[in-house]
Amino acid sequence: MPTLNIKNPRVYELAKLLSERSGRSMTSVIESALERELEHTANDRSGIAERLHALALEAAPLVQHLPPDPFADLYDEETGLPR
């Protein structure tokens, strides 16, 4: 079985303290904390739409100044098929 070696003294002390307070093993409290964090990060999508919108607004002026597509006359605009 793989092992996890925690070399950060603060993390070790926090896990030990929570283990002592809860009466559970250090492995159990670390497992619970990791599961809660994974659940939190999976559900935390707040602000993504706003960040994407801001990025689109920032990129819009750059896209407007692109040169015309050199291959545009090779394809029909309605069907997308070669002419």
Secondary structure by P-SEA (a helix, b strand, c coil): cbbbbbccaaaaaaaaaaaaaacccaaaaaaaaaaaaaaaaaacccaaaaaaaaaaaaaaaaaaacccccccccccccccccc
